[in-house]
Amino acid sequence: MRILHFSDIHVDVSPHLVPFRDWLGKRLVGGANHILRRGKHFRRTREKLAALGTFADENEIDLAICTGDYTILGTEVELAAAREAVEPITKRPLGYVTVPGNHDVYLHDTIRERRFDKYFGEFLRNDLPDLASADGWPLVRLFGDHLAVVAVRSARPNPQVWRSSGMIEPGELAAMQRIVRDPRVRDRFVIVATHYALRRPDGRPDGRNHGLENAEAMLTALAELPRGCVLHGHIHERFRLRLPGVRPTILGAGSATHEGEEGFWMLEVDGEGGSATPGWFDGKGYRLDTAETVAIP
């Protein structure tokens, strides 16, 4: 199986398309920051996503996984635009798996109005709902006889202007421990997909206002996983990390569309194990750096 992992595409829309009511509170500050600073890095998102869809077709990608941050402010107009932009990438033989990022659940109205579910709900299926927490997460998808993908929700609204941290709910963490012990999952190559990084690229914990607040608890749960990898986004830098006492390899996709920093991973998985090859954007299309392919035990 060939698997494409990408993240943090931040599809841009014209500010005048966002309803006035959505500009209240933190979005006013975040929108100004995007217009004045960040926006210049994401002006070609739709063009690049079309190219990523072409890459997926040409490389016979079986399954695509996006670890969130489709938007900038979590507005409905952005989510609709993002859903349309990734449509070609979702058309994989084995389908598409995703989780929301913190920008997709930017404020509590996105949760209250179930905006992410409205546009991406068809990809939030669960093959083993009996293992999930009371709110339905994590999601487990089973593919063939040797692959399981576990989608973990780590993003949450952060009304404070200075905060963009994440949290995996205690019930979801307990469910994660059940999942990694369950024989229907444990004997497979397991891919855990979540938005927040468990560590920064240098192995250090992320900052309190930016990182996953209970990353240590998540790492403890993952220590029981015999083989597989963790896929995440949030940090706009593609990197690979192995941590002492944690068997799964950690793969940060970075951002697939951040100008000059574009990155993604292509994984290949079979009954024996897997490998990961980093990818980049050459200005016109996405390419693989096959000289940097690494084995995933």
C-alpha positions in Angstrom: 0.0 0.0 0.0 1.2 3.5 -0.9 0.1 6.2 1.5 0.3 10.0 1.1 0.6 12.0 4.3 0.2 15.8 4.1 -0.9 18.5 6.4 -1.4 22.2 7.2 -2.6 23.4 3.7 -4.3 26.6 5.0 -6.5 27.2 2.0 -6.8 31.0 1.6 -10.1 32.8 0.8 -10.8 36.5 0.2 -11.6 38.2 3.6 -14.7 39.8 2.1 -16.2 36.3 1.7 -16.2 35.7 5.5 -19.4 36.8 7.1 -19.2 39.8 9.5 -20.3 37.7 12.5 -17.2 35.5 12.1 -14.8 38.4 12.5 -15.6 38.9 16.2 -13.0 38.0 18.9 -9.8 36.2 18.1 -10.6 35.9 14.4 -10.2 39.6 14.0 -6.6 39.4 15.3 -5.9 36.1 13.5 -7.3 37.5 10.2 -5.2 40.7 10.5 -2.1 38.6 11.1 -2.9 36.5 8.0 -3.5 39.5 5.8 -0.4 41.4 7.0 2.1 38.5 7.5 1.2 34.9 7.0 -1.0 35.2 3.9 1.9 35.7 1.6 3.1 32.2 2.3 -0.2 30.6 1.2 -1.2 32.4 -2.0 -0.8 29.3 -4.3 -2.6 26.7 -2.1 -5.2 25.7 -4.7 -2.6 25.4 -7.5 -0.4 23.3 -5.2 -3.2 21.0 -4.1 -4.1 20.4 -7.7 -0.5 19.4 -8.3 -0.5 17.2 -5.2 -3.6 15.4 -6.6 -1.6 14.8 -9.9 1.3 13.5 -7.8 -1.1 11.1 -6.1 -2.4 9.8 -9.4 1.0 9.4 -11.0 2.4 7.6 -8.0 -0.6 5.3 -7.6 -1.3 6.4 -4.0 -3.8 4.0 -2.4 -4.7 6.0 0.7 -4.3 9.7 1.6 -4.1 11.0 5.2 -4.3 14.7 6.1 -3.6 15.7 9.7 -5.6 18.9 9.7 -5.3 22.7 9.4 -7.3 23.0 6.2 -8.2 26.6 7.1 -6.9 29.7 8.7 -9.8 30.9 10.8 -12.2 27.9 10.8 -15.0 29.7 9.0 -17.5 27.8 7.0 -16.5 29.5 3.7 -12.9 28.3 4.3 -13.9 24.8 5.1 -16.1 24.7 1.9 -13.2 26.0 -0.2 -10.8 23.5 1.4 -13.1 20.6 0.8 -13.3 21.5 -2.9 -9.6 22.0 -3.2 -8.7 18.5 -1.8 -11.4 16.6 -3.7 -8.9 15.1 -6.2 -6.6 13.9 -3.4 -9.5 12.2 -1.6 -10.2 10.0 -4.7 -7.9 7.2 -3.7 -8.7 3.4 -4.1 -8.6 2.9 -0.3 -10.0 6.3 0.5 -9.1 9.3 2.7 -8.5 9.7 6.5 -8.4 13.0 8.3 -8.5 14.8 11.6 -9.2 18.5 12.3 -6.4 20.9 13.1 -6.5 23.7 15.6 -7.3 26.3 12.8 -10.2 24.1 11.7 -11.8 24.3 15.2 -10.6 27.9 15.8 -13.3 29.0 18.1 -16.2 27.3 19.9 -18.7 28.2 17.2 -16.9 25.7 14.9 -17.7 22.9 17.4 -21.2 24.1 18.1 -22.2 24.3 14.4 -20.2 21.1 13.6 -18.6 22.8 10.7 -15.7 20.4 10.2 -18.2 17.4 10.3 -20.4 19.1 7.7 -17.6 19.2 5.1 -15.3 16.3 6.1 -17.7 14.0 8.0 -17.8 11.4 5.2 -14.1 10.7 6.1 -14.7 10.3 9.8 -15.7 6.7 9.7 -14.9 4.2 12.4 -14.5 0.4 11.8 -14.2 -0.4 15.5 -16.6 1.9 17.3 -16.7 -0.4 20.3 -13.2 0.8 21.2 -13.9 4.5 21.0 -14.5 6.9 23.9 -18.0 8.3 24.7 -17.5 11.1 22.1 -16.6 8.6 19.3 -12.8 9.1 19.1 -10.3 7.8 18.3 -11.4 6.5 14.9 -10.0 3.2 13.7 -9.8 2.2 10.0 -8.8 -1.3 8.9 -7.2 -1.8 5.5 -6.5 -5.3 4.1 -5.0 -7.8 6.6 -2.0 -5.8 7.8 -2.8 -2.0 8.2 -4.7 -0.1 10.8 -5.0 3.7 10.8 -6.0 5.3 14.2 -7.2 8.9 13.9 -6.8 10.8 17.2 -8.4 14.2 17.8 -6.0 16.5 19.5 -7.2 19.9 18.4 -9.5 22.1 20.3 -10.8 25.8 20.3 -8.4 28.3 21.8 -10.2 31.6 22.4 -7.1 33.2 23.9 -5.2 35.2 21.3 -1.8 33.9 22.5 -2.7 30.2 22.7 -2.8 27.5 20.0 -2.2 24.4 22.2 -3.9 21.0 21.9 -5.3 18.4 24.3 -6.3 14.8 23.9 -9.3 14.2 26.1 -8.8 11.7 29.0 -11.5 9.4 27.6 -9.8 9.4 24.2 -6.5 8.6 25.8 -8.0 5.7 27.7 -9.6 4.5 24.4 -6.2 4.8 22.7 -4.7 2.3 25.3 -7.6 -0.1 24.6 -7.0 0.2 20.9 -3.2 -0.6 20.9 -3.9 -3.7 23.0 -6.8 -5.0 20.9 -5.8 -8.0 18.8 -7.8 -6.6 15.8 -5.3 -3.7 15.8 -2.1 -4.8 17.6 -1.0 -7.4 15.0 -1.1 -4.9 12.2 1.2 -2.1 11.1 -0.5 0.8 12.9 -0.5 4.4 11.7 -1.6 6.9 14.3 -2.7 10.2 12.8 -3.2 13.3 14.8 -2.7 17.1 14.4 -0.3 18.0 17.2 3.4 17.0 17.3 4.5 14.9 20.2 7.9 16.6 20.1 9.6 19.3 18.2 12.1 18.4 15.5 15.0 18.4 17.9 13.2 16.0 20.3 12.3 18.7 22.9 8.7 19.2 24.1 6.8 21.9 22.3 5.9 25.1 24.2 2.9 25.3 26.6 1.0 27.7 24.4 1.7 25.9 21.1 2.1 22.2 21.7 0.1 19.2 22.9 -0.4 19.6 26.6 -0.6 15.9 27.4 2.0 14.7 24.9 3.7 12.6 27.6 0.5 10.7 28.3 0.1 10.0 24.6 3.7 8.8 24.3 3.1 6.4 27.2 0.1 5.0 25.4 2.1 4.6 22.2 4.9 2.8 24.1 2.8 -0.4 23.9 2.5 -0.3 20.1 4.7 -3.0 18.6 5.2 -1.4 15.2 4.0 1.5 13.1 4.4 5.3 13.0 2.8 8.5 14.2 1.8 11.1 11.6 1.2 14.7 12.5 1.3 18.3 11.3 1.0 21.7 13.2 4.8 22.4 13.0 5.5 23.7 9.5 8.7 21.6 9.1 8.9 18.1 7.7 10.9 15.8 10.0 11.4 12.3 11.3 12.0 11.4 14.9 12.7 8.3 17.0 12.3 8.6 20.8 13.8 6.3 23.5 11.2 3.9 24.8 8.7 4.6 22.0 8.7 2.1 19.2 6.7 4.0 16.5 8.6 6.4 14.3 7.3 10.0 14.4 6.8 11.7 11.1 5.9 15.4 10.9 4.6 16.3 7.4 5.2 20.0 7.8 3.0 22.0 5.5 2.3 20.9 1.9 1.6 24.5 0.8 3.8 26.8 2.8 5.8 28.7 0.3 9.4 27.6 0.3 8.8 25.0 3.1 6.5 22.5 1.3 6.8 19.0 2.5 5.0 15.6 2.8 5.7 11.9 3.3 4.9 8.9 1.1 4.7 5.6 3.0 4.8 2.1 1.7 3.4 -0.6 3.9 3.2 -4.4 3.5 2.9 -7.4 5.7 6.5 -7.1 6.9 6.8 -3.4 7.7 7.1 -0.1 6.0 9.2 2.7 4.7 8.8 6.5 4.4 10.1 8.8 1.6 10.1 12.6 2.0 8.6 14.8 -0.6 9.0 18.4 -1.7 7.7 20.9 -4.2 9.9 22.1 -7.0 7.8 25.1 -8.0 5.7 23.2 -10.5 5.0 19.8 -9.0 5.7 17.5 -6.1 8.7 15.2 -6.1 10.1 12.4 -3.9 13.6 12.4 -2.5 14.1 8.6 -2.8 17.7 8.9 -1.6 16.3 9.8 1.8 13.9 6.8 2.1 13.9 5.3 5.6 12.7 2.0 7.0 9.9 2.0 9.6 10.3 -1.1 11.9 
